[in-house]
Amino acid sequence: MQYGSARVALMLIGSFVAGVAYAAFPDAHDAPPSGWTGPVFKLSQAYPVSLPNLEPLSKRKWRQFDFKKPTEAPKYLQAVLDYCMEGNTPNNFNDIGQNPVRKWYHAPWLHSTASGREFIHGMTKERASRPGELGAAQTSQFDNWAVGFYNARGGYTIGQVWKDPTHPDPSKAKFASNVVTCKLLFTTAPVSQAPFLEGSLEWDGDINRQSGTGARPKLRQRRKRFAETDGDPAWRNYSPMLRFGSASTLEKHGAGLQPNAA
């Protein structure tokens, strides 16, 4: 079985600041092809059956900062980013359900269409980036793929909504405080058209598989951006532009906060 190759950019987005699986939700839209020996995505669906206790404040360091203050917003973003990264970086987020620091959980039923979860990393197809959206050097449109996950308090809410897998209850979709969600967002854009992607994480992805015509081509993904919105109700009345920051900018420049228009 043949796979094509394409470069991709990773962008890390996300944040709203013991379990039992309710059902065996499918992991991905397509099964791995015969002979596949690479990573295989496993949906983390052993959702907590009761609302987990808050982690110590020492583990929720974003609470030390006021995101409404320009001087503290980058520190707030960095603290949530660090929380998302902790325990996930040794294996490049390959199995967030087995994170030794804290367990993370996926939302079910994102496998159900041709743009649904691919089998390697569970990514789903996102809105494409139009020319210029990734920078002045971008002259072509590129596809984006992403995978998101929630901490235990968020996983509890997902489990309550999907407690009956055939009759989900949207009235239960109310997140408690200190729910955190992270999203890894990738683009197929090459470094030549998005120079800020240089040196970032790359993934393989089984993308763009056409029914009956073979496998989705493999792609390589790069660069991460980060956005966060803690479960604090104050976010509801605050400019969403301040909720988006470039993780790569924060990593390199500390207090430098850069809006993300993606």
C-alpha positions in Angstrom: 0.0 0.0 0.0 1.5 3.3 -1.1 1.6 6.5 1.0 2.3 10.0 -0.4 4.3 12.4 1.7 3.7 16.1 2.6 5.1 18.4 5.2 2.8 19.8 7.9 2.9 22.4 10.6 1.9 21.8 14.2 0.1 24.5 16.2 -0.8 23.9 19.8 -4.1 25.4 20.8 -6.5 25.2 23.6 -7.5 25.6 27.2 -10.6 25.9 29.3 -9.3 26.4 32.6 -10.3 7.3 38.2 -12.6 6.5 35.4 -14.7 3.9 33.8 -15.4 3.7 30.0 -19.1 4.1 29.3 -18.8 2.5 25.9 -16.3 1.3 23.4 -16.4 4.3 21.1 -14.5 3.8 17.8 -11.0 5.1 17.7 -10.7 6.2 14.1 -12.4 6.4 10.7 -10.2 3.8 9.2 -8.3 0.9 10.6 -4.5 0.6 10.0 -3.6 -1.1 6.8 -2.2 -4.6 6.9 1.5 -4.6 7.9 1.4 -1.2 9.6 4.0 -1.0 12.4 3.8 2.6 13.3 1.8 4.4 16.1 -1.9 3.6 16.3 -4.3 6.1 17.9 -6.3 5.0 21.0 -9.2 7.1 22.0 -8.9 7.9 25.7 -12.4 7.2 26.9 -12.2 5.9 30.5 -14.0 9.0 31.6 -14.1 9.8 35.4 -17.5 8.8 36.9 -17.4 11.6 39.5 -16.0 15.1 39.3 -12.3 14.9 40.2 -11.0 17.1 43.0 -9.0 20.2 42.1 -5.3 19.6 41.7 -3.2 21.6 44.2 -2.6 25.2 43.3 1.1 24.3 42.7 -0.2 22.3 39.7 -2.5 25.1 38.4 0.0 27.9 38.2 -2.1 29.9 35.7 -4.2 30.9 38.8 -1.3 33.0 39.9 -1.8 35.4 37.0 -4.5 37.8 35.8 -5.0 37.2 32.0 -6.7 40.7 31.8 -3.4 42.4 32.6 -1.1 42.7 29.5 2.0 42.1 31.6 0.5 38.9 33.1 -1.3 37.5 30.1 1.9 35.8 28.6 2.6 34.2 31.9 -0.9 32.9 32.1 -0.6 31.4 28.6 2.8 29.9 29.4 1.5 28.3 32.7 -1.4 26.6 30.9 0.9 25.5 28.1 3.3 24.0 30.6 0.4 22.2 32.2 -0.6 20.7 28.8 3.0 19.7 28.0 3.8 18.1 31.4 4.2 14.4 31.0 3.2 14.5 27.3 6.5 15.5 25.7 8.6 12.3 26.3 6.5 10.5 23.7 5.3 13.5 21.7 1.7 13.2 22.8 1.4 9.7 21.4 -0.7 8.4 24.3 -2.2 11.1 26.5 -4.4 8.6 28.3 -1.3 7.0 29.8 0.4 10.3 30.9 2.1 9.5 34.2 1.5 13.0 35.5 -2.2 13.4 34.8 -4.6 11.6 32.5 -6.2 13.3 29.5 -9.4 12.4 27.6 -10.7 12.7 24.0 -14.2 13.5 22.8 -15.9 10.6 21.1 -17.6 10.5 17.6 -15.1 12.6 15.8 -14.3 9.6 13.6 -17.6 9.4 11.7 -16.8 11.2 8.4 -14.1 11.1 5.8 -12.6 14.1 7.6 -12.8 12.2 10.9 -10.0 10.8 13.1 -7.2 9.3 11.2 -5.7 6.1 12.7 -2.1 7.3 13.5 -2.8 10.2 15.9 -6.5 10.7 15.9 -6.4 14.0 14.0 -9.5 15.5 12.3 -9.5 17.8 9.4 -9.8 21.5 10.2 -10.4 24.6 8.2 -7.7 25.2 5.6 -5.3 28.1 5.8 -5.9 30.5 2.9 -2.9 32.3 1.3 -1.4 34.8 3.6 -3.0 33.5 6.8 0.2 31.9 7.9 2.4 34.8 6.9 3.5 36.9 4.0 5.4 34.0 2.4 2.3 31.8 2.1 1.1 31.8 -1.5 -1.0 28.6 -1.5 -3.8 27.1 0.5 -2.9 24.3 2.9 -4.9 21.7 4.8 -4.9 21.7 8.6 -5.4 18.7 10.9 -5.8 18.7 14.7 -6.4 16.6 17.8 -7.6 17.9 21.1 -7.9 16.5 24.6 -9.3 17.4 28.1 -8.0 17.1 31.6 -9.9 14.9 34.1 -12.4 17.5 35.1 -13.2 18.0 31.4 -13.3 14.3 30.8 -15.9 13.9 33.5 -18.2 16.3 31.6 -17.7 14.5 28.3 -18.5 11.2 30.1 -21.7 12.6 31.5 -22.9 13.8 28.1 -22.1 10.4 26.5 -23.1 8.2 29.5 -25.7 6.7 27.2 -23.8 6.4 23.9 -27.0 6.2 21.8 -28.7 9.1 23.6 -26.2 11.8 24.5 -27.5 14.4 26.9 -26.4 18.0 25.9 -27.8 19.4 29.1 -24.8 17.9 30.9 -22.4 19.8 28.7 -21.5 22.3 31.4 -17.8 22.5 32.4 -16.8 23.0 35.9 -14.0 25.4 36.8 -10.4 24.5 36.1 -11.2 22.4 33.1 -8.2 22.5 30.7 -8.3 21.4 27.0 -5.3 21.3 24.7 -5.4 21.1 21.0 -2.5 20.2 18.7 -3.1 21.9 15.4 -1.0 20.9 12.3 -0.7 22.3 8.8 0.6 20.8 5.6 2.3 24.1 4.8 6.1 23.8 4.1 8.7 25.8 6.0 9.3 27.8 2.8 5.8 29.2 3.0 5.6 29.4 6.8 9.2 30.1 8.1 8.1 30.1 11.8 7.6 26.4 11.5 11.3 25.7 11.3 12.5 23.1 13.8 9.1 22.2 15.3 7.5 18.8 16.0 6.6 16.7 13.0 4.0 13.9 12.9 2.9 11.4 10.4 -0.8 11.4 9.6 -3.1 9.2 7.6 -4.9 12.0 5.8 -7.0 12.5 2.7 -7.8 8.8 2.2 -10.4 8.5 -0.6 -12.9 5.6 -0.2 -11.9 2.7 -2.4 -8.7 4.4 -3.8 -6.2 3.4 -1.2 -4.7 5.0 1.9 -4.8 8.6 2.9 -1.3 10.0 2.2 1.1 10.2 5.0 2.0 13.7 6.0 4.6 15.4 8.2 3.4 18.1 10.6 5.2 20.9 12.2 4.9 23.8 14.5 2.8 24.6 17.4 0.7 27.5 18.5 -1.1 27.8 21.7 -4.3 29.4 22.8 -6.1 29.1 26.1 -9.4 29.9 27.8 -9.6 28.8 31.4 -13.1 27.9 32.7 -13.2 31.2 34.5 -16.5 32.9 33.6 -14.6 36.1 33.1 -13.5 34.9 29.7 -17.1 35.3 28.5 -16.8 39.1 28.6 -13.3 39.4 27.4 -11.8 40.0 24.0 -11.1 36.6 22.4 -8.0 37.9 20.6 -6.2 37.9 24.0 -6.9 34.2 24.3 -4.6 33.3 21.4 -0.8 33.3 21.8 2.0 31.8 19.9 3.7 29.1 22.0 6.8 29.3 19.9 7.0 33.1 20.6 6.5 32.5 24.3 9.2 29.8 24.3 11.7 32.0 22.6 10.8 35.4 24.0 9.1 34.8 27.3 6.8 37.8 27.8 6.3 38.4 24.1 2.6 37.8 23.4 1.7 37.5 19.7 -2.0 37.3 18.6 -2.9 34.2 16.6 -5.4 35.0 13.8 -5.6 31.3 12.6 
